Amino acid sequence: MAVNVETLEKLERRITLSLAAGDVNHEVESRLRNLARTVKADGFRPGKVPMSVVAQRYGYSVQYEVVNDKVGKAFADAATEAKLRVAGAPRITQKDEAPEGQIVFDATFEVYPEVSIGDLAALEVERISADVTEAAIDRTIDILRKQRRSFGLRAAADGVQEGDRVSIDFEGKIDGEPFAGGKAEDFQFIVGEGQMLEQFDKSVRGMKVGESKTFPLQFPADYHGKDVAGKEADFLVTVKKIEVQHLPAVDDAFAKSLGIKEGTVDALRADVKKNLEREVKFRVQARNKAAVMDALVKASQLDLPNSLVAGETERMVESARADLKQRGVKDADKAPIPADIFKEQAERRVRLGLVVAELVRKNNLQARPDQLQAHIEEMSQSYEKPAEVVRWYLGNRERMAEVEALVVENNVTQHVLDQVKVVDKAVPFDELMVSA
């Protein structure tokens, strides 16, 4: 039987569904009889509760379940018959008037839009690249040295210098009054490593053990402590201990301590370079993917299903609540997070999802098994035991689905770059690592 689909507005449609009241009643009676075999009630043995009692207690809920089941099946059958791609869940409402012996419902829903993607050849996309320099390798090795450094007491006559670890007592006051978090004893930090505000860091340099000093400090306007942000404080600092750092030499022994099999400095540099190149590759891919997705958003035309946007918005709200909970915020699951703040981002996600899906469908850009395996193996190389990481991914469907989504996005990115006008740009290593 032909299904009558009514177009309401843009993507919104409506279908009228009819159920035979007799079929509903028959199914309700059947489920109640089955329920009566196990239901318990005071004054009756199990399985001996009268049907009138069972119907009185459970009739409404059973009828609700039956109607839901039958309406759901009727809607699915009608959508299949009409070859509709339904977006989101339908809104079902029962009609007041219906032919005798019938229960009639309206199912209002949205369908997926037609996706129109402009001429990719007319698009221009900036594609970045970056190289791992010797200086980058040197800085990484310096970080590894600092992770294995030791400290010894500095000579009593010497003052605080760059790289020293100092122990201090301090107390800060604003307008002569102490403030929360402005006082500490035996506080330890390393000079010149950004652990303290630059003004504080510079003021301590040159001080000797036992010396006290008062100096003003201007808190930045965007300082994380809102109570003191933008204000000026006076700090009294007393240096109690100064330790000079000792960095291990970059030699074969150092290479061996880091687990380099060959145990040579050259092998260490090669290993560092390989790891940095892997990191650079992932960051470059992410930047180029973002550029491609921006271009696709601008080049595509489609109506967005409100139901999909609402669903994505709700997921983002729940994600925000989960993040608050992880940070220890009390009653984070009840936090009043306005959905509107995520609407624009949710719309972009839905738009991109539909556009990417269309490109994948039309150009067979699905992830191949060999691509999935290669991607997992490449990611696993960043870990100490790659084989275990590979098994960890392959053994879980959800993790594999995440990998598949990444590979599909990479396929789409490459497909678009093959079609558009590409403007290549070399990006300095440091800039890439900071901005990515």
Secondary structure, DSSP 8 states (H G I E B T S, - for coil): ----EEEEETTEEEEEEEEEHHHHHHHHHHHHHHHHTT--BTTB-TT---HHHHHHHHHHHHHHHHHHHHHHHHHHHHHHHTT--EEEEEEEEE-S---TTEEEEEEEEEE----EE--GGG-EEEEEE----HHHHHHHHHHHHHHT-EEEE--TT----TT-EEEEEEEEEETTEEEEEEEEEEEEEETTTTSS-HHHHHHHTT--TT-EEEEEEE--TT-S-TTTTT-EEEEEEEEEEEEEEE---SSHHHHHHTT-TT-SHHHHHHHHHHHHHHHHHHHHHHHHHHHHHHHHHHHEE----HHHHHHHHHHHHHHHHHHHHHTT-TTGGG----THHHHHHHHHHHHHHHHHHHHHHHHT----HHHHHHHHHHHHTTSS-HHHHHHHHHT-HHHHHHHHHHHHHHHHHHHHHHHSEEEEEE--HHHHHHH-
